[in-house]
């Protein structure tokens, strides 16, 4: 409609410019002829009328053509501009007028091209950011000023067991943590980055997060959203706590024999050395405590060596004959189980069986488990060592009729320095590292270990190791 208005104005203005002077000239001629020669007026009127009509028709045609030539490019440019505004940025204007309209069309094409490039760049950056958010290890969530969850990346959905239906819900409903809600309120009230360590009991599992929260202004500027990044530091925190426990336990275990050695040495220096019986008794205690401290240091060094990645890479596994190693372990521990009058039974195949392992490590596993069974089995008790051949692995069982282990202590018996009854453990000269060493060795050799026990019903350790390849082939 706007185009028609422009075209009509152009036509009217063109006709006015062409016909008004012509009409004025014709009127002057009519007046002049009529005043000079009235007889020729009718003939001249007819001629001039025809000429005026022909001239008017030509003027109308020329005006319409001029209007079309001027408004058609404008209509093309207007249509293209509307399509570009609607999002069709690939739209271009193709007009050839030879005047300033060509410059306008070129400017519009340049504007559309630059806008298209800019939007493609923004879209690429958005996709890149989306990929980073989706594949980063941290959980990223966006909350509004009311604490409702707006957006979350894949890690957040996985860690907090979120669903798409939870988007838009309050954080207490989505996450179920008052600590997160409190941190969000603090972030809304502050313009600075908030750092929080959050301990969340989520679906029965304790999680520790290092949370970073910052307020983001919205378009209106009145309220703001909160961007929260959660870094799971549960494993790191537990590792630090275990390291602190290890240092404390190691210091305590080393200080105990040192205190005893120093005490009895001072007693000897103060005059007890004059009594031969007391001297021998104190010297025997000093020797026993020194041997205990030596065993502790050796096991600490062995545990540190097993934990070393470089040391594990140097270990080469070879086929090891099981029966000779079992016999060597029983012979080495013979004084201990004979001294307690224990009944020790071995059940293993008569034919030769081989395990894929390090010979020293395999023997260490058996020594630690059998020695542990001997220590915690009362006099005249029973110990069973069984070997069973399975499809591609060997299963070893060490079962005793000892004091057993309470159910609440079973998950921690492979921790370093962990003891069920520390007073009783010291009475049997335990260091609390034997089972930890067994667990680390089996992990390094690709084996597994399980324990079943209950108080006063004995304990059963079952571990598996890969069978030797030539034995599997047979």
Phi, psi and omega in degrees: 000324178293324179294318179298321180296317179295316181296317180298321178295318179298318180295314180299314181295321180295316179296320180297318180293329183272319190270328181298312177297323180294317180296320179295319179294320180294320179296320178296318181295316179303314182295319183293315182293318181296325181282332183269310185220088182296336182292327181270005187292317184295320179292318180291327180295320180295315182297314182291326178296316178297316180297322180293319180295316180297318180295320179296317179298316178297322180294320179297315180298314180296323180293317179296317180297318179296319180295318179296316180297331181272321186273334181299313176298323178296321178295319178299315179295318180297317179297316179295320180297321179293321178293321177296318178296332180279355177115353178275077187287346178281352181294137178227155181260129180236094178228150177227101181243339181076013179227200185294341179296325176300322179294320178297317179296318179297319179296321178293320177296318178296319179297316180295320180295314179294321178295320178296315178298319181293317179293323176296321177295317179295319179296319178296318178295322179295317178296320178297315178297321179296319178296318179297315181296322183287331185252004178280154184284342182271153175272127182240127180224148178242128180241151176271184185292345178264001180087013180272143182284124181258310183220157178203145178272181186296321179298321179296317178299321183285313185295316187259009178054048181275162173227165181297332180292341181279346177295129184098348178273161178293149184299331178293326177283322184282316185255331178069033181231122177288335178294319178295319180298318179294320179295324178294319179295320178295322179293325178291328182274349183241152177264002183254162177293131180256128177248126181224144170256114186250129175253109187243131174265094188254113179053044177082359180246128179278126180235144178239123183239142167263107187257136175241122184233138179215142179279138179241120179297144177271181182295324181287334181081354181279309178250175179213155177267171179234124175263125183237130177242124182249124177249121183284111180246024182300309182296318180296317180296316178297322178296317178297320179294320179292324177296319178295319177296321180297315179297317180295316180293318179297317179298318181293316181294327178282326182289332181297306177294326179296320178296318179295315180299315181295319181298312181289328176294319177296323178297319178294320180294326182284359175131349180293344180294340180289336178266117187296317182296314179296322180299314180295320179297313180293321179296323178295320178295317179299317179296317180297316179292324178294318177296321178297316179295324178295317178299319180298314180296318180296318180290325174298316179295320178295319179296317178296324180292318180295324180288342182288129179295320180299319180292321179296323181292336180277344182286129179248126178270141180223161174296127182239129176289126186285312187303314180298325180291318178299317179297320180295321179295315180297321179293320181293323181262010182303314180301325183290311183280334173289324180296333178260006178055047181272151175263113185246120183243137179241126176241114181208156180300151179286328179282160182292133176235146184235143177242144179272103185197176170277128183305314181294319181292320179299316178295322180298321178299310181296318180299313183296317183289316180292319178297321177297319178295320179297317184295321187257015174253127180296165179305142179065024175276187184233143176226133179240132173242118183235142178234125181235132178271124177249193189300300181231019179208168177246137179250127181245138180232131173238110184240136178231169178251037186278205189284343178079175183229130176300152183297325182289344181265347184301318183295343187246006186291341178268002175284149180293135177068008181281130178229144178284313178228100188297321180296317180289327180293320178293330179295335179253018173061041177271149178258344182081012182245349186300311181289327176297320178296317178301315181297316180294320180295315180296322176298320181290329182270000180079026179256180178225161177215141178227157180224139175230130183195159172207152184305134177063016179237010179086175182225141179235118174258128178234121178230154181236150175220152179297139174285153179297147186297320180294331178287322178296321181296324179293000000 
